[in-house]
Amino acid sequence: MLNVKAVRPELVTLLASGFLLLGFNLTLWQHLFAITDFNSNGVMLRVAFGVMLFCVFNIVLTLLAFRRVMKPLLIALFMISAGVSYFMNQYGVMIDAGMFRNFAETNATEVQDLLSLKLLAYIVLLGVVPSLIVWKIPVNYRRWPRELISKTLVSVGCAAVIGGIALLNYQGLASLFRNHHELRLMVVPSNYIGASIGYISEQVVSARKPFVTLGEDAKLDSEWSQHKRKSLTVLVVGESARAENFGILGYNRDTTPQLKKERGVIAFTDVHSCGTETAVSVPCMFSNMGRKDYSASTARNQEGMLDVLKRAGLNVIWRDNQSGCKGTCDRVTLQDVSNLKDPVLCANHECRDEILLQGLQSFIDNLDKDTVLVLHQMGSHGPEYFKRYPKEFEKFTPVCESNALNNCSRESIVNGYDNTLLYTDHVLASLIDILRSNQDNVDTAMMYLSDHGESLGEYNLFLHGTPYMLAPDQQKHVPMVAWFSDNYQQSFAVNTHCLQGERNAPLSQDNLFHSMLGLLKVDTKVYNPALDMFANCRGIYTDGVLANE
């Protein structure tokens, strides 16, 4: 058996700092090389950046290098950093509090989609192996007074190096940090440590906030008394659908052939999301805060659109085929259909989106109250797009059948994604057909709005969740579609000809809260007509003819 000589903790932290810098930060270095020039100044800037980062790592690890602390700390850093590094290298993601929120609030099905042999290799080679070395290597700690002196000397020395490099390269480094804020989100492990602290702080703040009711004065307008039929308004919340690939919005592929054939469908061309991940977009679009004022901790402790609709007297139901409603449906009826045992539509702990329409006809037949039904899709959730649709909707081939998207051709990734939109098109058209077939007995309407978009390899980014300020338009520009039955148009005074004329107006998920309140004629002080997308197209019927008010 080898007799390994005990080493000082300073050597361990020195080597660990170098390993953290070089072993887990491939994405950082690739980006740094891309944004700096390949000349003497650029090389010096890269070296300066690397040395400064190395010194920061070494200071922090040195100050924490105590007996019973150092080894467990390094093992935890290596194991977590291995997983984080994999997802950053694989999908081009950046780690901030929002991305950490996605991780914390995901479900088992979504996690399963991300598992791969390549991830296992990262964990073993970058996590397990160096952790075993750290665990086995003997460390010769000094007595605490000398240990403190040693830590002080190392820290002061590293700080002096950082200061000297900063002075010598001030102009270049200042420009780099000022113009490239994304760099801090790429540094492993500081990015996920900072993100976790931000997320935990958010949870603490949220727990301390009192719960706020919204629209306590909400009531249905007196015009409701004139309605001859019960109404069913269906709001479909899409998943990861981007407007750029939506056929009805001008995509060069016909990914929405059935919607194009549906009479009365209105497709809005310029709609943007509140966030780039479900955990932000869904609670934000159902709140009255808007993107600029959105706060996750506030949203968690405040009622939203569904609460106001329910308080006004409408029956509100959330039917979910995904990872939950992120708090927006906590006080209304929830129907989770994501784990049903339907032999045709469900397999491997998930169901295809047609499960959302199961039993809908029976539900309409027994409708005894004006209802708002929210359908939350699995939609185009990646990276395993090929799992999101039945085989008969695999029109575009070849298809990437792996969650390691950067190992697939971009053509095969786009093909798989476009097939998910073909299936979403089928689900929406089927829903419209059901609603249209019942329009003589029930006033029916549908709105579809995706929660956020998706990156398919543009700028070396995949999936979604990039911080909003840095995210490409593919993650923010989303499709929105509306359809209203003839009787619904009459009962709720919706001028669809006017809406067709305004389909190119700039809109966002900020409009949803107020548009739904306005559409459903809910009187409340929290309603803002300036954000009601239907306000300019609300009309009155005279002798069967709709005219603008």
VEXDREN-2710 file (C-alpha; in Angstrom, 1 decimal):
% VEXDREN-2710
k/r/px/py/pz
1/MET/0.0/0.0/0.0
2/LEU/1.3/3.4/-1.0
3/ASN/2.4/5.7/1.9
4/VAL/1.3/9.1/0.8
5/LYS/3.0/12.0/2.6
6/ALA/0.7/14.4/4.4
7/VAL/0.4/17.8/2.7
8/ARG/-0.4/21.2/4.0
9/PRO/-4.0/22.6/3.5
10/GLU/-2.6/25.4/1.4
11/LEU/-1.5/23.0/-1.2
12/VAL/-4.9/21.3/-1.3
13/THR/-6.7/24.6/-1.7
14/LEU/-4.2/25.7/-4.4
15/LEU/-4.8/22.6/-6.5
16/ALA/-8.5/22.7/-5.8
17/SER/-8.7/26.3/-7.0
18/GLY/-6.9/25.3/-10.2
19/PHE/-9.2/22.3/-10.7
20/LEU/-12.3/24.4/-10.2
21/LEU/-11.1/27.0/-12.7
22/LEU/-10.1/24.6/-15.4
23/GLY/-12.2/21.5/-14.8
24/PHE/-15.7/23.1/-14.6
25/ASN/-15.6/26.3/-16.6
26/LEU/-15.4/25.2/-20.2
27/THR/-18.4/27.3/-21.1
28/LEU/-16.9/30.4/-19.4
29/TRP/-13.6/30.0/-21.3
30/GLN/-15.3/29.4/-24.6
31/HIS/-17.3/32.6/-24.1
32/LEU/-14.3/34.6/-22.9
33/PHE/-12.3/33.6/-26.0
34/ALA/-15.3/34.5/-28.2
35/ILE/-15.6/38.0/-26.8
36/THR/-11.9/39.0/-26.6
37/ASP/-9.6/39.6/-29.5
38/PHE/-6.9/37.2/-30.6
39/ASN/-4.0/39.6/-30.1
40/SER/-1.6/40.5/-27.3
41/ASN/-4.1/42.6/-25.5
42/GLY/-6.8/39.9/-25.7
43/VAL/-4.4/37.2/-24.5
44/MET/-3.3/39.4/-21.6
45/LEU/-7.0/40.1/-20.7
46/ARG/-7.7/36.3/-20.7
47/VAL/-4.7/35.6/-18.5
48/ALA/-5.5/38.5/-16.1
49/PHE/-9.1/37.3/-15.8
50/GLY/-8.1/33.7/-15.2
51/VAL/-5.4/34.6/-12.6
52/MET/-7.8/37.0/-10.7
53/LEU/-10.5/34.3/-10.6
54/PHE/-8.0/31.7/-9.4
55/CYS/-6.9/34.0/-6.6
56/VAL/-10.5/34.6/-5.6
57/PHE/-11.2/30.9/-5.4
58/ASN/-8.0/30.4/-3.4
59/ILE/-8.8/33.1/-0.9
60/VAL/-12.2/31.7/-0.2
61/LEU/-11.1/28.1/0.0
62/THR/-8.1/29.0/2.2
63/LEU/-10.3/30.8/4.7
64/LEU/-12.6/27.8/4.9
65/ALA/-9.8/25.2/5.0
66/PHE/-10.3/23.9/8.6
67/ARG/-10.2/20.4/9.9
68/ARG/-13.6/18.7/9.4
69/VAL/-14.7/21.5/7.0
70/MET/-12.3/21.5/4.0
71/LYS/-12.8/17.9/2.7
72/PRO/-16.6/17.8/2.9
73/LEU/-16.7/21.3/1.4
74/LEU/-14.5/20.4/-1.6
75/ILE/-16.3/17.1/-2.2
76/ALA/-19.7/19.0/-2.2
77/LEU/-18.2/21.6/-4.6
78/PHE/-16.8/19.0/-7.0
79/MET/-20.0/16.9/-7.1
80/ILE/-22.4/19.8/-7.6
81/SER/-20.1/21.6/-10.0
82/ALA/-19.8/18.4/-12.1
83/GLY/-23.6/18.4/-12.7
84/VAL/-23.8/22.2/-13.2
85/SER/-20.9/22.1/-15.7
86/TYR/-22.7/19.4/-17.7
87/PHE/-25.9/21.4/-18.1
88/MET/-24.0/24.5/-19.0
89/ASN/-21.8/22.8/-21.5
90/GLN/-24.7/20.7/-22.9
91/TYR/-27.4/23.4/-23.2
92/GLY/-25.6/26.7/-22.9
93/VAL/-27.6/27.6/-19.8
94/MET/-26.6/30.4/-17.4
95/ILE/-27.1/30.0/-13.7
96/ASP/-29.0/32.6/-11.8
97/ALA/-31.8/32.6/-9.2
98/GLY/-34.4/32.0/-11.9
99/MET/-32.6/28.9/-13.2
100/PHE/-32.1/27.7/-9.6
101/ARG/-35.9/28.2/-9.1
102/ASN/-36.5/26.0/-12.1
103/PHE/-34.4/23.3/-10.6
104/ALA/-36.0/23.6/-7.2
105/GLU/-39.5/23.5/-8.6
106/THR/-39.2/20.8/-11.3
107/ASN/-40.8/17.4/-11.1
108/ALA/-39.5/13.8/-11.5
109/THR/-40.6/13.5/-15.1
110/GLU/-38.7/16.6/-16.1
111/VAL/-35.6/15.4/-14.3
112/GLN/-35.8/12.0/-16.0
113/ASP/-35.8/13.7/-19.4
114/LEU/-32.4/15.3/-18.5
115/LEU/-30.6/12.1/-17.3
116/SER/-28.0/10.6/-19.6
117/LEU/-24.8/8.5/-19.7
118/LYS/-22.9/11.7/-20.5
119/LEU/-24.2/13.3/-17.3
120/LEU/-23.1/10.2/-15.4
121/ALA/-19.6/10.5/-17.0
122/TYR/-19.4/14.1/-15.8
123/ILE/-20.4/13.2/-12.3
124/VAL/-17.9/10.3/-12.1
125/LEU/-14.9/11.9/-13.8
126/LEU/-15.3/15.5/-12.4
127/GLY/-17.1/14.7/-9.2
128/VAL/-16.5/11.2/-7.8
129/VAL/-12.8/10.6/-8.8
130/PRO/-11.4/14.0/-7.5
131/SER/-13.6/13.6/-4.4
132/LEU/-12.1/10.3/-3.6
133/ILE/-8.6/11.7/-4.0
134/VAL/-9.4/14.6/-1.6
135/TRP/-10.9/12.2/0.9
136/LYS/-7.9/9.9/0.8
137/ILE/-5.1/12.4/0.9
138/PRO/-3.7/13.1/4.4
139/VAL/-3.6/16.8/5.4
140/ASN/-1.2/18.1/8.0
141/TYR/-3.0/20.9/9.8
142/ARG/-1.1/23.3/12.0
143/ARG/-2.2/24.5/15.4
144/TRP/-4.8/27.1/15.1
145/PRO/-2.7/30.2/15.8
146/ARG/-0.2/29.3/13.1
147/GLU/-3.0/28.1/10.8
148/LEU/-4.6/31.6/11.1
149/ILE/-1.3/33.3/10.3
150/SER/-0.8/31.1/7.3
151/LYS/-4.4/31.8/6.0
152/THR/-3.8/35.5/6.5
153/LEU/-0.5/35.5/4.5
154/VAL/-2.1/33.5/1.7
155/SER/-5.1/35.7/1.5
156/VAL/-3.1/38.9/1.6
157/GLY/-0.8/37.6/-1.1
158/CYS/-3.7/36.6/-3.3
159/ALA/-5.4/40.0/-2.7
160/ALA/-2.2/41.8/-3.7
161/VAL/-2.0/39.8/-6.9
162/ILE/-5.6/40.7/-7.7
163/GLY/-5.0/44.3/-7.0
164/GLY/-1.8/44.4/-9.1
165/ILE/-3.5/42.7/-12.1
166/ALA/-6.5/45.0/-11.8
167/LEU/-4.2/48.1/-11.9
168/LEU/-2.2/46.8/-14.8
169/ASN/-5.2/45.8/-16.9
170/TYR/-7.8/48.3/-15.6
171/GLN/-9.1/49.6/-18.9
172/GLY/-9.5/46.2/-20.5
173/LEU/-11.0/44.5/-17.4
174/ALA/-13.4/47.5/-16.7
175/SER/-14.7/47.3/-20.2
176/LEU/-15.0/43.5/-20.0
177/PHE/-17.1/43.5/-16.8
178/ARG/-19.1/46.6/-17.9
179/ASN/-20.2/45.1/-21.2
180/HIS/-20.5/41.5/-20.4
181/HIS/-22.6/41.0/-17.3
182/GLU/-23.3/37.4/-18.3
183/LEU/-19.8/36.4/-17.3
184/ARG/-20.7/36.2/-13.6
185/LEU/-23.5/33.8/-14.5
186/MET/-20.9/31.4/-16.1
187/VAL/-18.4/31.1/-13.3
188/VAL/-18.6/27.8/-11.6
189/PRO/-19.1/27.4/-8.6
190/SER/-19.8/31.0/-7.7
191/ASN/-22.8/31.2/-10.0
192/TYR/-24.9/28.4/-8.4
193/ILE/-23.8/29.4/-4.9
194/GLY/-25.0/33.0/-5.6
195/ALA/-28.2/31.7/-7.3
196/SER/-29.0/29.4/-4.3
197/ILE/-28.5/32.2/-1.8
198/GLY/-30.7/34.5/-4.0
199/TYR/-33.4/31.8/-4.2
200/ILE/-33.3/31.0/-0.4
201/SER/-33.4/34.8/0.4
202/GLU/-36.5/35.0/-1.9
203/GLN/-38.2/32.2/0.0
204/VAL/-37.4/33.8/3.4
205/VAL/-38.8/37.2/2.2
206/SER/-41.8/35.5/0.8
207/ALA/-42.5/33.6/4.1
208/ARG/-42.5/36.9/6.0
209/LYS/-44.9/38.7/3.7
210/PRO/-48.6/38.8/4.6
211/PHE/-50.9/37.3/2.0
212/VAL/-52.7/40.0/-0.1
213/THR/-56.1/39.6/-1.5
214/LEU/-56.8/41.1/-4.9
215/GLY/-60.0/42.6/-6.4
216/GLU/-62.2/42.2/-3.2
217/ASP/-64.8/44.4/-5.1
218/ALA/-64.9/42.0/-8.1
219/LYS/-68.4/41.2/-9.4
220/LEU/-69.9/40.4/-12.8
221/ASP/-71.3/43.2/-14.8
222/SER/-75.0/43.7/-15.0
223/GLU/-74.9/42.7/-18.7
224/TRP/-74.4/39.0/-17.5
225/SER/-78.1/38.9/-16.6
226/GLN/-78.9/39.1/-20.4
227/HIS/-76.9/36.0/-21.3
228/LYS/-79.2/33.3/-22.6
229/ARG/-76.7/30.4/-22.2
230/LYS/-74.0/29.3/-19.8
231/SER/-70.4/30.1/-21.0
232/LEU/-67.2/28.2/-21.1
233/THR/-64.0/30.2/-21.7
234/VAL/-61.0/27.9/-22.2
235/LEU/-57.5/29.3/-21.7
236/VAL/-54.7/27.0/-22.9
237/VAL/-51.3/27.7/-21.4
238/GLY/-48.7/26.4/-23.9
239/GLU/-45.2/25.2/-23.0
240/SER/-42.0/26.2/-24.8
241/ALA/-43.7/27.2/-28.0
242/ARG/-41.9/29.9/-29.9
243/ALA/-43.6/32.2/-32.4
244/GLU/-40.8/31.8/-34.9
245/ASN/-41.8/28.2/-35.6
246/PHE/-45.5/28.6/-35.6
247/GLY/-46.8/28.1/-39.1
248/ILE/-49.9/30.3/-38.8
249/LEU/-47.5/33.2/-37.9
250/GLY/-45.5/32.9/-41.1
251/TYR/-43.0/30.1/-40.5
252/ASN/-41.8/28.5/-43.7
253/ARG/-43.0/25.1/-42.6
254/ASP/-46.7/24.4/-42.1
255/THR/-46.6/23.4/-38.4
256/THR/-50.2/24.5/-37.9
257/PRO/-52.2/23.1/-40.8
258/GLN/-55.4/22.4/-38.8
259/LEU/-55.5/25.8/-37.2
260/LYS/-55.2/27.4/-40.6
261/LYS/-58.3/25.6/-41.7
262/GLU/-60.4/26.6/-38.6
263/ARG/-62.8/29.4/-39.3
264/GLY/-62.5/32.4/-37.0
265/VAL/-59.0/31.7/-35.6
266/ILE/-57.1/34.9/-34.7
267/ALA/-53.3/34.6/-34.5
268/PHE/-51.5/37.5/-32.8
269/THR/-48.0/38.1/-34.3
270/ASP/-46.1/40.3/-31.8
271/VAL/-46.5/38.8/-28.3
272/HIS/-43.7/38.5/-25.7
273/SER/-43.5/36.6/-22.5
274/CYS/-42.9/37.8/-19.0
275/GLY/-40.1/35.4/-18.4
276/THR/-38.1/32.7/-20.0
277/GLU/-39.0/29.9/-17.7
278/THR/-42.3/28.5/-16.5
279/ALA/-41.6/29.3/-12.8
280/VAL/-41.6/33.0/-13.7
281/SER/-43.9/33.3/-16.8
282/VAL/-46.9/31.4/-15.4
283/PRO/-47.3/33.3/-12.1
284/CYS/-46.4/36.5/-13.9
285/MET/-49.0/36.2/-16.6
286/PHE/-51.7/35.5/-14.1
287/SER/-50.7/38.4/-11.9
288/ASN/-51.4/42.1/-12.3
289/MET/-47.8/43.1/-11.7
290/GLY/-46.4/43.0/-15.3
291/ARG/-42.9/42.0/-16.2
292/LYS/-41.1/45.2/-15.0
293/ASP/-42.7/45.0/-11.5
294/TYR/-42.8/41.3/-11.2
295/SER/-41.5/39.8/-7.9
296/ALA/-41.6/36.1/-7.2
297/SER/-42.0/36.6/-3.5
298/THR/-44.9/39.1/-4.1
299/ALA/-46.6/36.7/-6.5
300/ARG/-46.4/33.9/-4.0
301/ASN/-48.2/36.0/-1.4
302/GLN/-50.8/37.6/-3.6
303/GLU/-53.9/36.5/-5.4
304/GLY/-54.0/36.6/-9.1
305/MET/-56.4/36.6/-12.1
306/LEU/-58.0/33.2/-11.3
307/ASP/-58.8/34.4/-7.7
308/VAL/-60.5/37.5/-9.0
309/LEU/-62.5/35.6/-11.5
310/LYS/-63.6/33.1/-8.8
311/ARG/-64.5/36.0/-6.4
312/ALA/-66.7/37.5/-9.1
313/GLY/-68.8/34.3/-9.3
314/LEU/-67.2/32.3/-12.1
315/ASN/-66.3/28.6/-11.7
316/VAL/-62.6/28.3/-12.2
317/ILE/-60.8/25.0/-13.0
318/TRP/-57.1/24.4/-13.7
319/ARG/-56.4/21.1/-15.5
320/ASP/-52.7/20.3/-15.5
321/ASN/-50.6/18.1/-17.7
322/GLN/-47.2/19.4/-16.6
323/SER/-45.3/20.3/-13.5
324/GLY/-48.0/22.3/-11.7
325/CYS/-49.4/25.9/-11.8
326/LYS/-46.6/27.5/-9.8
327/GLY/-49.0/28.8/-7.2
328/THR/-51.5/30.4/-9.5
329/CYS/-54.2/27.7/-9.0
330/ASP/-53.8/27.2/-5.3
331/ARG/-57.2/28.5/-4.4
332/VAL/-59.3/27.2/-7.4
333/THR/-60.2/23.6/-8.5
334/LEU/-57.1/21.7/-9.6
335/GLN/-57.3/18.6/-11.8
336/ASP/-54.0/16.9/-12.3
337/VAL/-54.1/14.6/-15.4
338/SER/-50.4/14.3/-15.9
339/ASN/-50.2/10.9/-14.2
340/LEU/-53.3/9.2/-15.4
341/LYS/-53.1/5.5/-16.5
342/ASP/-54.7/5.9/-19.9
343/PRO/-53.2/3.1/-22.1
344/VAL/-53.3/5.2/-25.3
345/LEU/-52.3/8.7/-24.1
346/CYS/-50.1/7.9/-21.1
347/ALA/-46.8/6.1/-20.7
348/ASN/-43.5/6.4/-18.7
349/HIS/-45.1/8.7/-16.0
350/GLU/-46.4/11.3/-18.5
351/CYS/-49.4/11.9/-20.7
352/ARG/-49.7/13.5/-24.1
353/ASP/-51.7/16.7/-24.3
354/GLU/-54.9/15.1/-25.7
355/ILE/-55.5/13.9/-22.1
356/LEU/-56.5/17.5/-21.4
357/LEU/-59.5/17.1/-23.7
358/GLN/-60.6/13.8/-22.2
359/GLY/-64.1/14.0/-20.8
360/LEU/-64.5/17.6/-22.0
361/GLN/-67.8/16.8/-23.9
362/SER/-69.3/15.2/-20.8
363/PHE/-68.1/18.2/-18.8
364/ILE/-69.9/20.6/-21.2
365/ASP/-73.0/18.4/-21.2
366/ASN/-73.3/18.9/-17.5
367/LEU/-72.2/22.5/-17.3
368/ASP/-74.4/24.3/-14.8
369/LYS/-72.2/27.4/-14.1
370/ASP/-70.3/29.9/-16.2
371/THR/-66.8/28.5/-16.2
372/VAL/-63.2/29.4/-17.0
373/LEU/-61.1/26.3/-17.7
374/VAL/-57.3/26.5/-17.8
375/LEU/-55.5/23.8/-19.7
376/HIS/-51.8/23.6/-18.9
377/GLN/-49.9/21.7/-21.6
378/MET/-46.8/19.6/-21.7
379/GLY/-46.5/21.2/-25.2
380/SER/-42.9/21.4/-26.6
381/HIS/-41.0/20.7/-23.4
382/GLY/-37.5/19.7/-24.1
383/PRO/-34.9/18.3/-24.5
384/GLU/-36.7/15.1/-25.5
385/TYR/-39.0/16.6/-28.0
386/PHE/-39.6/13.2/-29.6
387/LYS/-41.6/12.1/-26.5
388/ARG/-44.1/14.9/-26.8
389/TYR/-46.1/13.7/-29.7
390/PRO/-47.5/10.4/-31.1
391/LYS/-45.6/8.8/-34.0
392/GLU/-48.2/9.7/-36.6
393/PHE/-47.3/13.4/-36.0
394/GLU/-43.6/12.8/-36.9
395/LYS/-43.8/14.6/-40.3
396/PHE/-40.4/16.2/-40.2
397/THR/-37.5/13.8/-40.1
398/PRO/-34.8/12.8/-39.1
399/VAL/-35.5/13.5/-35.5
400/CYS/-33.0/13.8/-32.6
401/GLU/-33.9/11.0/-30.1
402/SER/-31.5/12.0/-27.4
403/ASN/-31.5/14.6/-24.6
404/ALA/-27.9/15.4/-25.5
405/LEU/-28.9/18.0/-28.0
406/ASN/-25.4/19.2/-28.8
407/ASN/-24.6/15.8/-30.1
408/CYS/-27.5/16.0/-32.6
409/SER/-27.6/17.9/-35.9
410/ARG/-29.5/21.1/-35.7
411/GLU/-31.8/19.9/-38.5
412/SER/-32.9/16.9/-36.4
413/ILE/-33.5/19.1/-33.3
414/VAL/-35.7/21.5/-35.2
415/ASN/-37.5/18.6/-36.8
416/GLY/-38.4/17.1/-33.5
417/TYR/-39.4/20.5/-32.1
418/ASP/-41.6/21.3/-35.1
419/ASN/-43.3/17.9/-34.7
420/THR/-44.3/19.0/-31.2
421/LEU/-46.0/22.1/-32.7
422/LEU/-47.8/19.9/-35.2
423/TYR/-49.3/18.0/-32.3
424/THR/-50.1/21.2/-30.4
425/ASP/-51.9/22.3/-33.6
426/HIS/-53.9/19.1/-33.5
427/VAL/-54.8/19.5/-29.8
428/LEU/-55.9/23.1/-30.3
429/ALA/-57.9/22.4/-33.4
430/SER/-59.6/19.4/-31.7
431/LEU/-60.5/21.7/-28.8
432/ILE/-62.0/24.3/-31.1
433/ASP/-64.0/21.6/-32.9
434/ILE/-65.5/20.4/-29.6
435/LEU/-66.3/24.0/-28.5
436/ARG/-67.8/24.8/-31.9
437/SER/-70.0/21.7/-31.8
438/ASN/-71.5/23.0/-28.6
439/GLN/-72.0/26.6/-29.4
440/ASP/-75.7/26.4/-29.8
441/ASN/-76.1/25.4/-26.1
442/VAL/-73.0/27.0/-24.5
443/ASP/-71.2/30.2/-25.3
444/THR/-67.7/28.9/-26.0
445/ALA/-64.3/30.5/-26.6
446/MET/-60.6/29.6/-26.5
447/MET/-57.4/31.5/-26.0
448/TYR/-53.9/29.9/-26.4
449/LEU/-50.8/31.5/-25.0
450/SER/-47.4/29.9/-24.6
451/ASP/-45.5/30.5/-21.3
452/HIS/-42.2/31.2/-23.0
453/GLY/-40.2/30.3/-26.1
454/GLU/-37.3/28.0/-26.8
455/SER/-33.8/28.1/-28.1
456/LEU/-32.8/25.4/-30.6
457/GLY/-29.1/26.0/-31.0
458/GLU/-29.0/29.6/-31.9
459/TYR/-26.0/31.3/-30.3
460/ASN/-25.1/27.9/-28.9
461/LEU/-28.2/28.0/-26.6
462/PHE/-30.7/25.2/-26.1
463/LEU/-34.0/25.0/-24.2
464/HIS/-34.9/28.1/-22.2
465/GLY/-34.3/29.9/-18.9
466/THR/-31.6/32.4/-20.0
467/PRO/-31.8/35.6/-18.0
468/TYR/-34.4/37.8/-19.6
469/MET/-32.0/40.7/-20.4
470/LEU/-29.6/38.2/-22.1
471/ALA/-32.2/35.9/-23.7
472/PRO/-32.6/35.8/-27.5
473/ASP/-36.0/36.6/-29.0
474/GLN/-36.6/32.9/-29.6
475/GLN/-37.1/32.5/-25.8
476/LYS/-39.4/35.5/-25.5
477/HIS/-41.5/35.8/-28.7
478/VAL/-44.4/33.5/-28.2
479/PRO/-47.6/32.5/-30.1
480/MET/-51.0/33.6/-29.0
481/VAL/-54.2/32.4/-30.7
482/ALA/-57.9/33.1/-30.0
483/TRP/-61.2/31.7/-31.2
484/PHE/-64.7/32.8/-30.3
485/SER/-68.0/31.0/-31.2
486/ASP/-70.6/33.1/-32.9
487/ASN/-72.8/33.2/-29.8
488/TYR/-69.9/34.0/-27.5
489/GLN/-69.1/37.0/-29.7
490/GLN/-72.7/38.2/-29.3
491/SER/-73.0/37.6/-25.6
492/PHE/-69.6/39.1/-24.7
493/ALA/-69.6/41.8/-27.5
494/VAL/-66.3/40.7/-29.1
495/ASN/-65.7/42.2/-32.5
496/THR/-63.5/39.5/-34.1
497/HIS/-63.2/41.5/-37.4
498/CYS/-61.6/44.3/-35.3
499/LEU/-59.3/41.9/-33.6
500/GLN/-58.1/40.5/-36.9
501/GLY/-57.2/44.1/-37.8
502/GLU/-55.2/44.5/-34.6
503/ARG/-53.5/41.1/-34.6
504/ASN/-50.1/42.8/-35.4
505/ALA/-50.3/45.1/-32.4
506/PRO/-47.4/44.7/-29.8
507/LEU/-48.7/42.7/-26.9
508/SER/-47.3/40.8/-23.9
509/GLN/-48.3/38.5/-21.1
510/ASP/-48.9/41.7/-19.1
511/ASN/-52.1/42.1/-21.1
512/LEU/-53.6/38.7/-20.0
513/PHE/-54.8/39.7/-16.6
514/HIS/-56.7/42.8/-17.7
515/SER/-57.9/41.3/-21.0
516/MET/-59.5/38.3/-19.3
517/LEU/-61.3/40.6/-16.8
518/GLY/-62.5/42.8/-19.6
519/LEU/-63.5/40.0/-21.8
520/LEU/-65.5/38.3/-19.0
521/LYS/-67.1/41.6/-17.9
522/VAL/-65.7/41.6/-14.4
523/ASP/-66.1/44.9/-12.6
524/THR/-63.2/45.7/-10.2
525/LYS/-60.8/48.5/-9.4
526/VAL/-57.8/46.3/-10.3
527/TYR/-58.9/46.2/-13.9
528/ASN/-56.8/48.5/-16.2
529/PRO/-58.5/49.1/-19.6
530/ALA/-55.3/50.4/-21.1
531/LEU/-53.9/46.8/-20.9
532/ASP/-57.1/45.1/-22.1
533/MET/-56.3/43.8/-25.6
534/PHE/-60.0/43.5/-26.4
535/ALA/-60.9/47.1/-25.2
536/ASN/-60.7/48.6/-28.7
537/CYS/-62.7/45.8/-30.2
538/ARG/-65.6/45.5/-27.8
539/GLY/-68.9/46.2/-29.5
540/ILE/-72.6/46.0/-29.1
541/TYR/-75.2/44.1/-31.1
542/THR/-78.0/45.9/-32.8
543/ASP/-80.4/43.8/-34.9
544/GLY/-77.9/41.0/-35.1
545/VAL/-75.1/43.3/-36.3
546/LEU/-72.0/43.9/-34.2
547/ALA/-70.6/47.4/-34.2
548/ASN/-67.8/49.0/-32.2
549/GLU/-68.8/51.0/-29.2
END
